[in-house]
Amino acid sequence: MTRIRRALLSVHDKTGVVDLARGLAALGIEILSTGGTARLLREAGVAARDVSDVTGFPEMLDGRVKTLHPKIHGGILARRDLPEHMAALERHGIAPIDLVVIGLYPFERTIAGPNVSVDDAVEQIDVGGPALIRAAAKNAASVAVVTDPGQYGAVLAELRSGDGALSAETRRRLAWEAFRRTAQYDAAIAAYLRSPGATPTRPAAEPDALPLRLVLEAERVQALRYGENPHQSAAFYRPSGSERFGLGALKQLHGPELSFNNLLDFSAALELLLEFEEPAAVVIKHTNPCGAALGATAGEAMRKAKASDPVSIYGGIVGVNRTLDMEVVKELSGIFVEILFAPTYDPAALEEIRRTKQKARVFELLCDRSALPPRLIEYRTVLGGLLAQSADLEDLDARALTVVSRRAPTEAEQAALRFAWRVAKHAKSNAIVLATRDQVIGVGAGQMNRVDAARVAVMRARELGLETAGTVCASDAFFPFRDGLDVVARAGATAVIHPGGSLRDAEVIAAADLHGMAMVTTGIRHFRH
């Protein structure tokens, strides 16, 4: 146990610091402080000595230099078990500092705000604070470091019960939390400085914004009841910088908390919905699209999306990219959905949802593709590793399409092919999508071979009484053989879109010509594993 006689308090977030200081003073601990923290403590009647009185230098450069001085860092870093260290302190008139309480400048909160300039962000990069934290944490054998108001109560309670001392175990735990905090802080700064607004150029050694060394910083937003299965623990984390887009910008309006599987499906639904600028509705089940449609209104799109698979919509994730109104609510009457989301809600519609769908999770969420950052990186874990890749935001370029069949697609088929391609991009590979120009008719996803994916798409459509004749087909990757194409052709598909590039492309194209189908290739593959 190390008796604490002298403490340094310097916090930007003043929450709880007066009560902490009063508790320290009551234990006979001398308090050093800086700037606004010192003023606040003295106004509250707590004696606090200015750091500038100790160093002999005033705070300077608009507060950029306050504690960066040997009389502060020497008092923190000196090893109490080394006589030569203690002799050096005495020789230079330096008193030991046994407790360091630091609250860093709010860099993360600053960059999360709208219209923040690079200069404003840089001014919120704390220099002295991390230096103090790291010094104290390094010397945890003798010094305690506190970095969060949530730690104040436990620390003060132990000091009171321990006659002003903290155990070695507590100091080690606080040091671990301190280094974790500075790592998070530095990661947030590095991520911001790599953003286009802060750094217009990218190092040549790091192509596609994938760094040579990866440090991720994220805040735990919510502890989840369990993971994919009840025996797995789980939590939802929001990476620094994602507060304004995607699931990081969720605003829950109604219903219970989200689960692990909810979040996976929610992300898949949002990604699909972001493909469309027209009024659209999507339905996701187990991360695969089971319904998607366009319409003149959100309600019309919802009606068509529901018709794509009126069975699988039960317990699904439903989203629209326009104001959710009573027309949408009526289409969902009597249907249980896990999640319902839209950019805005008609008040009457929201009230009706709250009344009739008590177990549904209802969210307000921006559905605007332009809100995504220009360089978005996706991460996935593998056993013993982490994968990173640029997000698949590639849109279909009509100029890059190649008509490889004898017959070119009609204007109506072109529109349907574009729609089907966007949906197929979000179905698990191997993926086949049958669609009209504004509605999904059948989906075969996650199959081990492409011909089975084609069979499943046709089978599902026919089981639901949907007409496959006159549809178009999208395949997320090339047809390795003609058998998959034959399946959709016999079902009545008139046009097909796929990346091309198979060794048997000529055979597949010949089959399309034999069936009288129009075929276009994209040169872009959209595998989703």
Phi, psi and omega per residue, in radians:
M1 nan 2.305 -3.137
T2 -1.935 2.089 3.132
R3 -1.260 2.261 -3.135
I4 -1.661 2.152 -3.126
R5 -1.990 -0.382 -3.048
R6 -2.503 2.319 -3.095
A7 -2.272 2.536 3.048
L8 -1.953 2.144 -3.139
L9 -2.070 2.137 3.092
S10 -2.630 1.786 -3.016
V11 -2.302 2.447 3.019
H12 -1.388 -0.823 3.066
D13 -1.439 1.958 -3.029
K14 -1.495 0.100 -3.111
T15 -0.976 2.103 3.026
G16 1.322 -0.025 -3.015
V17 -1.278 -0.538 3.119
V18 -1.154 -0.785 3.122
D19 -1.111 -0.670 3.099
L20 -1.099 -0.815 -3.112
A21 -1.101 -0.701 3.095
R22 -1.062 -0.730 3.121
G23 -1.134 -0.690 3.107
L24 -1.148 -0.779 -3.129
A25 -1.085 -0.655 3.138
A26 -1.127 -0.418 3.104
L27 -1.560 0.113 3.112
G28 1.407 0.330 -3.114
I29 -1.552 2.239 3.096
E30 -1.290 2.450 -3.081
I31 -2.026 2.204 2.953
L32 -1.815 2.597 -3.128
S33 -2.732 3.015 -3.094
T34 -2.246 2.673 2.929
G35 0.669 -2.144 -3.058
G36 -1.144 -0.542 3.112
T37 -1.138 -0.791 3.138
A38 -1.077 -0.777 3.140
R39 -1.054 -0.782 -3.129
L40 -1.063 -0.755 -3.118
L41 -1.136 -0.765 -3.133
R42 -1.155 -0.673 3.091
E43 -1.089 -0.513 3.120
A44 -1.515 0.055 3.093
G45 1.515 0.263 3.130
V46 -1.773 2.206 3.136
A47 -1.194 2.239 3.138
A48 -2.498 2.234 -3.133
R49 -1.587 2.333 3.124
D50 -1.199 2.420 3.077
V51 -1.023 -0.608 -3.131
S52 -1.089 -0.500 3.067
D53 -1.184 -0.546 -3.137
V54 -1.351 -0.780 -3.061
T55 -1.386 -0.449 -3.056
G56 1.414 0.137 3.106
F57 -2.174 2.425 3.085
P58 -1.317 2.780 2.956
E59 -1.043 2.387 -3.051
M60 -2.433 2.996 3.110
L61 0.985 0.861 3.132
D62 0.991 0.636 3.092
G63 1.494 0.019 3.132
R64 -1.172 -0.498 3.135
V65 -2.102 1.990 3.127
K66 -2.343 -0.945 -2.999
T67 -1.928 0.035 -3.113
L68 -1.395 1.427 -3.033
H69 -2.702 2.513 -3.141
P70 -1.010 -0.530 -3.117
K71 -1.256 -0.283 3.042
I72 -1.680 -0.956 -3.079
H73 -1.234 -0.526 3.046
G74 -1.114 -0.736 3.134
G75 -1.141 -0.459 3.125
I76 -1.503 -0.766 -2.960
L77 -1.487 -0.266 -3.089
A78 -1.081 2.276 3.075
R79 -1.376 2.140 -3.094
R80 -1.242 -0.331 -3.108
D81 -1.571 -0.011 3.127
L82 -1.909 1.961 -3.114
P83 -0.977 -0.622 -3.106
E84 -1.177 -0.565 3.077
H85 -1.160 -0.799 -3.108
M86 -1.193 -0.568 3.092
A87 -1.183 -0.642 3.108
A88 -1.133 -0.689 3.095
L89 -1.077 -0.788 -3.094
E90 -1.156 -0.664 -3.109
R91 -1.126 -0.608 -3.096
H92 -1.760 0.138 3.088
G93 1.163 0.702 -3.121
I94 -1.890 2.220 3.098
A95 -1.635 2.423 3.135
P96 -1.087 2.594 3.023
I97 -2.044 2.138 -2.962
D98 -1.808 -0.270 -3.132
L99 -2.468 2.283 3.128
V100 -2.150 2.147 -3.140
V101 -2.067 1.974 -3.019
I102 -2.243 2.341 2.962
G103 -2.108 1.980 -2.994
L104 -1.220 2.777 3.020
Y105 -0.979 2.542 -3.025
P106 -1.413 1.124 -3.111
F107 -1.070 -0.846 -3.091
E108 -1.047 -0.765 -3.123
R109 -1.174 -0.611 -3.135
T110 -1.110 -0.873 -3.076
I111 -1.260 -0.277 3.097
A112 -1.355 -0.273 -3.137
G113 -1.345 2.853 -3.131
P114 -1.339 2.571 2.986
N115 0.972 0.747 3.126
V116 -1.504 2.209 3.123
S117 -1.379 2.796 3.098
V118 -1.080 -0.693 3.130
D119 -1.082 -0.739 3.122
D120 -1.114 -0.712 -3.140
A121 -1.133 -0.771 -3.100
V122 -1.102 -0.639 3.123
E123 -1.118 -0.352 3.126
Q124 -1.648 0.224 3.010
I125 -1.491 1.938 -3.113
D126 -1.341 2.361 3.113
V127 -1.928 -0.961 -3.106
G128 -1.139 -0.656 -3.107
G129 -1.056 -0.954 3.099
P130 -1.039 -0.605 3.121
A131 -1.102 -0.743 3.107
L132 -1.146 -0.740 -3.132
I133 -1.083 -0.813 -3.091
R134 -1.170 -0.663 3.113
A135 -1.099 -0.819 -3.122
A136 -1.155 -0.714 -3.123
A137 -1.180 -0.641 3.091
K138 -1.069 -0.645 -3.098
N139 -1.739 0.660 -3.086
A140 -1.093 -0.271 3.067
A141 -1.073 -0.448 -3.098
S142 -2.238 -0.335 -2.988
V143 -2.131 2.437 3.060
A144 -1.791 2.501 -3.139
V145 -2.239 2.311 -3.115
V146 -2.119 2.236 -3.006
T147 -2.165 0.057 -3.087
D148 -2.601 2.385 3.110
P149 -0.985 -0.453 3.119
G150 -1.149 -0.244 3.126
Q151 -1.585 -0.258 -2.981
Y152 -1.017 -0.839 -3.035
G153 -1.054 -0.843 -3.109
A154 -1.151 -0.702 3.136
V155 -1.118 -0.802 -3.130
L156 -1.140 -0.662 3.119
A157 -1.106 -0.715 3.128
E158 -1.208 -0.654 3.090
L159 -1.071 -0.719 -3.128
R160 -1.182 -0.708 -3.118
S161 -1.371 -0.362 -3.087
G162 -1.842 0.372 3.116
D163 0.981 0.790 3.064
G164 1.425 0.288 -3.100
A165 -2.139 2.696 3.040
L166 -2.089 2.494 -3.102
S167 -1.257 2.800 3.084
A168 -1.069 -0.658 3.133
E169 -1.090 -0.749 3.119
T170 -1.131 -0.743 -3.141
R171 -1.111 -0.688 3.107
R172 -1.145 -0.738 3.125
R173 -1.111 -0.750 3.112
L174 -1.120 -0.625 3.108
A175 -1.149 -0.738 3.112
W176 -1.066 -0.796 3.128
E177 -1.137 -0.571 3.132
A178 -1.187 -0.820 3.119
F179 -1.142 -0.609 3.072
R180 -1.103 -0.689 3.140
R181 -1.151 -0.778 -3.135
T182 -1.191 -0.555 3.079
A183 -1.135 -0.752 3.097
Q184 -1.088 -0.757 -3.107
Y185 -1.092 -0.836 3.134
D186 -1.147 -0.624 3.118
A187 -1.129 -0.684 3.119
A188 -1.129 -0.702 3.121
I189 -1.154 -0.795 -3.141
A190 -1.075 -0.733 3.137
A191 -1.109 -0.717 3.138
Y192 -1.150 -0.781 -3.095
L193 -1.181 -0.322 3.063
R194 -1.494 -0.166 -3.112
S195 -1.234 2.659 -3.070
P196 -0.999 -0.629 -3.106
G197 -1.187 -0.500 -3.103
A198 -1.667 -0.619 -3.110
T199 -2.285 1.752 -3.053
P200 -1.217 -0.353 -3.133
T201 -2.026 2.729 -3.108
R202 -2.033 2.414 3.129
P203 -0.991 2.389 -3.091
A204 -1.101 -0.476 -3.095
A205 -1.339 -0.110 -3.091
E206 -2.175 1.341 -3.090
P207 -1.152 2.595 3.045
D208 1.024 0.505 3.072
A209 1.080 0.376 3.090
L210 -1.721 1.894 -3.009
P211 -1.229 2.734 3.080
L212 -1.198 -0.558 3.079
R213 -2.219 2.247 -3.024
L214 -1.892 2.155 3.033
V215 -2.188 2.092 -3.121
L216 -1.811 2.430 3.096
E217 -2.192 2.183 -3.112
A218 -2.585 2.633 3.128
E219 -1.802 2.325 3.079
R220 -1.279 1.993 -3.097
V221 -1.512 -0.663 -3.014
Q222 -2.733 2.290 2.953
A223 -1.417 2.291 -3.090
L224 -1.699 2.674 -3.100
R225 -1.001 -0.715 3.060
Y226 -2.905 3.106 -3.111
G227 -1.534 -2.455 3.133
E228 -1.050 -0.534 3.117
N229 -2.296 2.742 -3.034
P230 -1.035 -0.414 -3.109
H231 -1.502 0.043 -3.128
Q232 -1.898 2.335 3.065
S233 -1.473 2.729 -3.054
A234 -2.802 2.797 3.051
A235 -2.681 2.772 3.087
F236 -1.857 2.174 3.127
Y237 -1.988 2.503 3.085
R238 -1.952 1.974 3.134
P239 -1.095 2.602 3.090
S240 -1.018 2.317 3.119
G241 1.671 -0.124 -3.100
S242 -1.797 0.336 -3.080
E243 -1.229 -0.281 -3.030
R244 -1.962 0.098 3.116
F245 -2.583 2.809 3.101
G246 1.066 -2.692 -3.100
L247 -1.198 -0.236 3.060
G248 -1.188 -0.271 -3.097
A249 -1.897 0.343 -3.100
L250 -1.071 2.463 2.983
K251 -2.271 1.867 -3.082
Q252 -1.434 2.307 -3.112
L253 -1.871 -0.353 -3.028
H254 -2.920 2.645 2.950
G255 1.706 3.055 -3.118
P256 -1.262 3.090 -3.127
E257 -1.211 2.766 3.107
L258 -1.325 2.635 3.032
S259 -1.827 3.007 3.106
F260 -1.001 -0.868 -3.122
N261 -1.177 -0.603 3.053
N262 -0.970 -0.809 -3.073
L263 -1.161 -0.687 3.082
L264 -1.067 -0.832 -3.136
D265 -1.168 -0.681 -3.136
F266 -1.041 -0.807 3.133
S267 -1.063 -0.738 3.129
A268 -1.097 -0.700 3.141
A269 -1.157 -0.751 -3.141
L270 -1.126 -0.757 -3.141
E271 -1.036 -0.722 3.107
L272 -1.172 -0.772 -3.097
L273 -1.100 -0.565 -3.140
L274 -1.183 -0.169 3.095
E275 -1.249 -0.348 -2.940
F276 -2.002 2.352 3.002
E277 -1.634 -0.492 3.117
E278 -1.255 2.810 3.024
P279 -0.951 2.163 -3.020
A280 -2.469 2.723 3.029
A281 -2.380 2.471 3.125
V282 -2.304 2.636 3.050
V283 -2.275 2.220 -3.117
I284 -2.086 2.409 3.028
K285 -2.372 2.144 -3.122
H286 0.930 0.788 3.100
T287 1.170 0.087 3.111
N288 -1.892 2.520 3.081
P289 -1.285 2.114 3.018
C290 -1.882 -0.127 3.061
G291 -2.752 2.400 3.060
A292 -2.803 2.429 -3.094
A293 -2.800 2.767 3.026
L294 -1.946 2.770 3.111
G295 -2.823 2.985 3.074
A296 -1.198 -0.471 3.112
T297 -2.353 2.922 3.084
A298 -1.098 -0.642 -3.141
G299 -1.122 -0.756 3.115
E300 -1.127 -0.745 3.099
A301 -1.072 -0.680 3.136
M302 -1.141 -0.704 3.128
R303 -1.058 -0.770 -3.132
K304 -1.221 -0.714 3.138
A305 -1.106 -0.695 3.087
K306 -1.102 -0.707 -3.131
A307 -1.173 -0.396 3.102
S308 -1.020 -0.628 3.112
D309 -2.827 1.419 -3.090
P310 -1.189 -0.162 3.089
V311 -1.517 -0.895 -3.038
S312 -1.271 -0.283 3.124
I313 -1.110 -0.427 3.129
Y314 -1.085 2.140 -3.113
G315 1.333 0.261 -3.097
G316 -1.597 -3.093 3.093
I317 -1.877 2.142 -3.023
V318 -2.107 2.297 3.097
G319 -2.433 2.562 3.013
V320 -2.246 2.647 -3.081
N321 -1.817 0.328 3.027
R322 -2.266 3.063 3.105
T323 -0.969 2.236 3.127
L324 -1.409 1.985 -3.057
D325 -2.015 -3.030 -3.095
M326 -1.121 -0.469 3.105
E327 -1.099 -0.726 3.090
V328 -1.166 -0.751 -3.138
V329 -1.024 -0.742 -3.138
K330 -1.117 -0.654 3.120
E331 -1.141 -0.472 -3.120
L332 -1.703 0.142 -3.129
S333 -1.019 2.258 3.100
G334 1.377 0.055 -3.120
I335 -1.903 2.193 3.056
F336 -1.419 2.224 3.044
V337 -2.161 2.496 3.116
E338 -1.241 -0.753 -3.074
I339 -2.421 2.449 3.048
L340 -2.289 2.221 -3.126
F341 -2.470 2.672 -3.113
A342 -2.844 2.812 3.121
P343 -1.215 -0.575 3.109
T344 -2.597 2.893 -3.114
Y345 -2.305 2.424 2.916
D346 -1.204 2.286 -3.068
P347 -0.950 -0.725 -3.137
A348 -1.143 -0.660 3.131
A349 -1.162 -0.733 3.132
L350 -1.123 -0.699 3.112
E351 -1.107 -0.701 3.127
E352 -1.167 -0.672 3.095
I353 -1.101 -0.785 3.140
R354 -1.091 -0.546 -3.120
R355 -1.377 -0.693 -2.985
T356 -1.792 -0.296 -3.093
K357 -2.215 1.191 -3.015
Q358 -1.156 -0.479 -3.106
K359 -1.642 -0.083 3.136
A360 -1.353 2.480 3.055
R361 -1.623 2.103 -3.003
V362 -2.014 2.267 -3.045
F363 -2.304 2.531 2.935
E364 -1.754 2.196 -3.028
L365 -2.664 2.277 3.107
L366 -1.055 2.232 3.126
C367 -1.999 1.101 -3.040
D368 -2.256 1.969 -3.109
R369 -1.060 -0.555 -3.108
S370 -1.174 -0.269 3.133
A371 -1.352 -0.239 3.136
L372 -1.238 2.513 3.081
P373 -1.138 2.649 -3.089
P374 -1.152 -0.477 3.090
R375 -2.126 1.741 -3.097
L376 -1.934 2.192 -3.112
I377 -1.866 2.358 3.073
E378 -1.818 2.522 3.131
Y379 -2.198 2.461 3.036
R380 -2.436 2.509 3.118
T381 -1.624 2.567 2.941
V382 -2.200 2.897 -3.077
L383 -1.090 1.928 3.135
G384 1.463 0.266 -3.121
G385 -2.869 3.126 -3.116
L386 -2.409 2.294 3.094
L387 -1.809 2.492 3.080
A388 -2.341 2.457 3.083
Q389 -2.663 2.728 3.026
S390 -1.182 2.467 -3.102
A391 -1.108 2.561 -3.120
D392 -1.428 1.418 -3.132
L393 -1.812 0.180 -3.098
E394 -1.164 2.145 3.121
D395 -1.631 2.830 -3.132
L396 -1.312 2.132 3.125
D397 -1.715 1.928 -3.087
A398 -1.028 -0.506 -3.123
R399 -1.259 -0.369 -3.110
A400 -1.590 -0.098 -3.133
L401 -1.269 2.485 3.120
T402 -2.109 2.120 3.047
V403 -1.406 2.036 -3.072
V404 -1.874 -0.187 3.123
S405 -1.573 2.943 3.082
R406 -1.122 -0.658 -3.071
R407 -1.741 2.292 3.043
A408 -1.432 2.626 3.103
P409 -1.174 2.574 3.052
T410 -1.256 2.994 3.111
E411 -1.052 -0.713 3.129
A412 -1.161 -0.706 3.108
E413 -1.152 -0.651 3.102
Q414 -1.044 -0.777 3.121
A415 -1.110 -0.722 3.133
A416 -1.174 -0.692 3.115
L417 -1.101 -0.715 3.119
R418 -1.084 -0.771 3.129
F419 -1.116 -0.838 -3.112
A420 -1.084 -0.678 3.140
W421 -1.088 -0.706 -3.132
R422 -1.157 -0.616 3.116
V423 -1.283 -0.758 -3.120
A424 -1.037 -0.535 3.112
K425 -1.017 -0.438 -3.038
H426 -1.922 0.177 3.050
A427 -1.752 2.540 -3.129
K428 -1.116 2.430 3.128
S429 -1.349 2.571 -0.077
N430 -1.245 2.414 -3.034
A431 -2.250 2.342 3.011
I432 -2.257 2.284 3.117
V433 -2.169 2.228 2.976
L434 -1.776 2.341 -3.062
A435 -2.711 2.810 2.878
T436 -1.696 -2.946 -3.104
R437 -1.246 -0.224 -3.083
D438 -2.513 0.231 -3.109
Q439 -2.696 2.396 2.995
V440 -1.287 2.336 3.131
I441 -1.882 -0.668 3.116
G442 -2.738 2.507 -3.138
V443 -2.282 2.258 2.944
G444 -2.037 1.984 -3.000
A445 -2.315 2.589 3.017
G446 1.232 0.399 -3.133
Q447 -1.522 2.739 -3.083
M448 -1.359 -0.302 3.027
N449 -2.498 2.781 -2.987
R450 -1.287 -0.550 3.132
V451 -1.169 -0.645 3.071
D452 -1.157 -0.643 3.075
A453 -1.055 -0.723 3.111
A454 -1.125 -0.754 3.135
R455 -1.088 -0.743 -3.137
V456 -1.111 -0.744 3.141
A457 -1.046 -0.781 3.134
V458 -1.184 -0.769 -3.120
M459 -1.065 -0.801 -3.115
R460 -1.087 -0.743 -3.137
A461 -1.077 -0.804 -3.085
R462 -1.213 -0.632 3.090
E463 -1.071 -0.543 -3.124
L464 -1.598 0.052 3.107
G465 1.318 0.388 3.137
L466 -1.615 2.491 -3.093
E467 -1.411 2.136 3.125
T468 -1.618 -0.356 3.112
A469 -1.144 2.297 3.138
G470 1.542 0.045 3.084
T471 -1.438 3.032 2.956
V472 -2.057 2.886 -3.078
C473 -2.180 2.368 3.003
A474 -2.092 2.375 3.100
S475 -2.129 2.286 -3.054
D476 -1.206 -0.359 3.071
A477 -2.439 3.081 -3.049
F478 -1.181 2.810 3.020
F479 -1.457 2.006 -3.126
P480 -1.268 -0.437 3.074
F481 -2.415 2.983 -3.123
R482 -1.430 -0.167 -3.007
D483 -1.067 -0.696 3.113
G484 -1.136 -0.697 3.101
L485 -1.121 -0.700 3.116
D486 -1.038 -0.677 -3.121
V487 -1.074 -0.860 -3.087
V488 -1.273 -0.536 3.109
A489 -1.142 -0.774 3.124
R490 -1.122 -0.465 3.111
A491 -1.364 -0.153 3.075
G492 1.872 0.123 3.076
A493 -1.155 2.411 -3.056
T494 -1.849 -0.254 -3.117
A495 -2.610 2.717 -3.089
V496 -2.497 2.541 3.079
I497 -2.250 2.336 3.113
H498 -2.781 2.918 -3.058
P499 -1.170 -0.575 -2.995
G500 1.361 3.035 3.097
G501 1.904 0.079 3.113
S502 -1.343 2.686 3.035
L503 -1.104 -0.388 -3.116
R504 -1.875 0.454 3.109
D505 -0.932 -0.734 -3.105
A506 -1.068 -0.708 3.116
E507 -1.138 -0.716 -3.131
V508 -1.201 -0.705 3.112
I509 -1.119 -0.732 3.109
A510 -1.057 -0.664 3.110
A511 -1.137 -0.698 3.101
A512 -1.080 -0.758 3.114
D513 -1.116 -0.682 3.118
L514 -1.069 -0.650 3.140
H515 -1.487 -0.075 -3.113
G516 1.309 0.404 -3.107
M517 -1.549 2.636 2.935
A518 -1.555 2.408 -3.139
M519 -2.317 2.284 3.047
V520 -2.196 2.542 3.074
T521 -1.978 2.613 -3.037
T522 -1.833 -0.474 -3.022
G523 1.313 0.044 -3.130
I524 -2.136 2.259 3.087
R525 -1.784 2.548 -3.135
H526 -2.230 0.957 3.037
F527 -1.027 2.446 3.020
R528 -2.399 1.793 -3.075
H529 -1.640 nan nan
